[in-house]
Amino acid sequence: MLRQIARPILAAAAFACLSGFTIVWDKPASETGEKAVPQTDEARMAAYAQENWQNKVVPVIEEHVVPLAKLRGLVAESADKAGEAYGLRPEGEANPWNFAVSGEGKIVGAKLKSRAAKLEVDTDGDGKGDVTIQLGPVIRGTALRDAMPFINFTDFRDQIEFAKLANALNDVAHGRLSLPESDPTGETAHFEGVFTLRGDAASIELVPTKLTIGG
């Protein structure tokens, strides 16, 4: 039996030698030593954001959230004192403060047919929007990333990867929102989210982590 099996194999090998061909026998994938295709920066940062959102990001926001009206009063007195009491920022005094805030107000404008969809909310009753709630999917800024004390630049490869982490966190925030299907102008928005302090906080651009319209 062994001779009968061996003869075709030897014949094939001999033919290959005479013809100038080389026979390469197939091997199982596990024996080829092939490496898995490496993940892209976007994929790795998306996974990181998802994995850390509920256990780390949400607790930071809940621990530091402050009513927006109260924060504005504190910032009017001293931005640094407000920051020391409620602020979050990467190490270094040159970095701006980020704050987690809650609030509500009347929606005075809505831009929904855009990848950078947003709501303009009047929280102080003057009829003008003073809080821009970014709905996305395109959300600007790095407030969410920079407000997280467990995220350090030195833990990442370079500035490019670090920037993609900010985008990934914004993507998670967007994905957890219940977005309005029709124009909500005139209704009340109840929100919670994070923003980077620019100036006196009279007008802010918010990355929302919670949003309810109406009620």
C-alpha positions in Angstrom: 0.0 0.0 0.0 2.8 2.5 1.0 4.6 1.7 -2.3 1.4 2.5 -4.3 1.0 5.9 -2.6 4.6 6.8 -2.8 5.0 6.2 -6.5 2.6 9.0 -7.7 4.3 11.4 -5.3 7.8 10.5 -6.5 6.6 10.8 -10.1 5.2 14.2 -9.5 8.4 15.3 -7.8 10.5 14.0 -10.7 8.3 15.7 -13.2 8.6 19.0 -11.3 12.4 18.7 -11.3 12.6 18.0 -15.1 10.1 20.8 -15.9 11.8 23.4 -13.7 8.9 23.7 -11.3 8.9 23.5 -7.5 6.1 21.8 -5.6 5.0 23.7 -2.5 2.7 21.6 -0.3 -0.2 23.5 1.4 0.1 24.0 5.1 -2.6 24.8 7.6 -2.9 28.6 8.3 -1.7 27.9 11.9 1.6 26.6 10.6 2.4 29.3 8.1 3.3 31.8 10.7 1.3 34.5 9.1 0.7 37.6 11.2 -2.7 39.2 11.7 -3.3 42.4 9.9 -2.5 45.2 12.5 -5.3 47.4 13.6 -5.5 51.0 12.4 -5.1 53.9 14.9 -8.8 54.6 14.5 -9.8 51.0 15.3 -7.6 50.9 18.4 -8.7 54.2 19.7 -12.4 53.3 19.1 -11.9 50.1 21.1 -10.1 52.1 23.9 -13.0 54.6 24.1 -15.7 52.0 24.2 -13.8 49.9 26.8 -13.3 52.8 29.2 -16.5 54.7 28.7 -18.8 53.2 31.3 -16.2 52.3 33.9 -14.0 55.4 33.8 -15.4 58.2 31.7 -18.9 58.3 33.1 -17.7 58.2 36.8 -15.4 61.1 36.2 -18.3 63.2 34.8 -20.7 62.2 37.6 -18.1 63.1 40.2 -17.3 66.5 38.9 -20.5 67.7 37.3 -21.7 71.2 38.4 -24.8 73.2 37.5 -23.8 75.6 34.7 -25.4 78.6 36.4 -23.3 78.0 39.5 -20.1 77.5 37.5 -20.6 80.8 35.6 -20.9 82.6 38.9 -17.6 81.0 40.1 -15.8 81.8 36.8 -16.9 85.4 37.0 -15.1 85.6 40.3 -12.0 83.6 39.2 -11.5 81.1 36.5 -8.7 79.4 38.4 -10.7 79.1 41.6 -13.6 77.6 39.6 -11.0 75.3 38.1 -9.6 74.2 41.4 -13.0 73.5 42.7 -14.6 71.7 39.7 -12.2 71.8 36.8 -10.3 69.0 35.0 -7.3 69.4 32.8 -4.1 67.7 31.7 -1.0 68.5 33.8 0.4 71.9 33.3 -1.0 75.3 34.1 -0.8 76.4 30.5 -3.6 73.9 29.6 -7.2 75.3 29.7 -9.7 74.0 32.3 -12.5 71.6 31.2 -15.7 71.3 33.1 -18.5 68.8 33.4 -21.8 70.7 33.6 -25.5 70.2 33.8 -28.3 72.6 32.8 -31.4 73.3 30.9 -32.8 75.9 28.6 -35.0 76.8 25.7 -33.8 75.7 22.2 -33.7 78.8 20.1 -32.0 77.2 17.0 -31.4 73.8 15.5 -29.1 72.7 12.7 -30.0 69.1 12.1 -29.3 68.5 8.4 -25.5 68.5 8.8 -22.8 66.1 9.9 -21.9 68.8 12.4 -25.5 69.0 13.7 -26.1 71.2 16.8 -28.6 72.9 19.0 -28.5 76.5 20.2 -29.9 76.7 23.8 -30.8 79.8 25.8 -30.0 79.0 29.5 -30.2 82.6 30.9 -33.5 83.7 29.5 -32.4 86.5 27.3 -33.7 84.8 24.1 -30.2 84.2 22.7 -28.3 80.9 22.5 -25.5 80.7 25.0 -24.9 77.0 24.9 -24.1 75.2 21.7 -24.9 71.5 22.1 -22.9 69.5 19.5 -25.0 66.6 18.2 -22.6 65.4 15.5 -21.6 62.9 14.2 -18.8 65.5 13.7 -18.1 66.9 17.1 -15.3 69.5 17.5 -12.8 69.8 20.3 -10.9 67.6 22.8 -12.8 68.5 26.0 -13.8 64.9 26.7 -10.3 63.5 26.3 -8.6 66.4 28.2 -11.1 66.1 31.1 -10.2 62.5 31.9 -7.5 62.3 34.6 -6.7 58.7 33.6 -5.7 59.7 30.1 -2.0 60.8 29.7 -0.4 61.8 26.5 2.7 59.8 27.3 0.7 56.6 27.2 0.1 57.0 23.5 2.4 56.7 20.5 2.3 60.3 19.3 0.1 63.4 18.8 -1.7 61.8 15.8 -2.8 58.8 17.9 -3.8 61.1 20.7 -5.9 63.3 18.4 -7.7 60.2 17.2 -8.5 59.2 20.8 -10.3 62.6 21.2 -12.4 61.8 18.0 -13.1 58.3 19.3 -14.5 59.6 22.6 -16.6 62.2 20.8 -17.9 59.4 18.6 -19.0 57.4 21.7 -20.8 60.4 23.1 -22.6 60.9 19.8 -23.6 57.3 19.6 -25.3 57.4 23.0 -27.5 60.4 22.3 -31.2 60.2 21.3 -31.3 62.7 18.5 -34.4 64.7 17.6 -36.1 63.6 14.4 -37.8 67.0 13.8 -37.0 70.6 14.6 -37.1 71.0 18.4 -36.9 74.8 18.4 -39.0 76.2 21.3 -38.7 73.0 23.4 -36.6 72.7 26.6 -33.3 70.9 26.5 -32.0 69.2 29.6 -28.3 68.4 29.2 -25.1 67.2 30.8 -21.7 67.3 29.1 -18.2 68.6 29.0 -16.7 71.8 27.6 -13.4 73.6 27.5 -13.4 77.0 29.1 -12.8 79.8 26.7 -13.2 83.3 28.2 -15.9 83.8 30.8 -18.2 80.8 30.0 -20.9 83.2 28.8 -21.0 81.2 25.6 -19.9 77.5 25.6 -19.6 74.7 23.1 -20.7 71.5 24.8 -19.9 67.8 24.1 -23.1 66.3 25.5 -23.1 63.0 27.4 -26.8 63.2 28.3 -29.6 65.0 26.5 -33.3 65.1 26.9 -35.7 67.3 24.9 -39.1 68.3 26.3 -40.6 67.8 29.7 
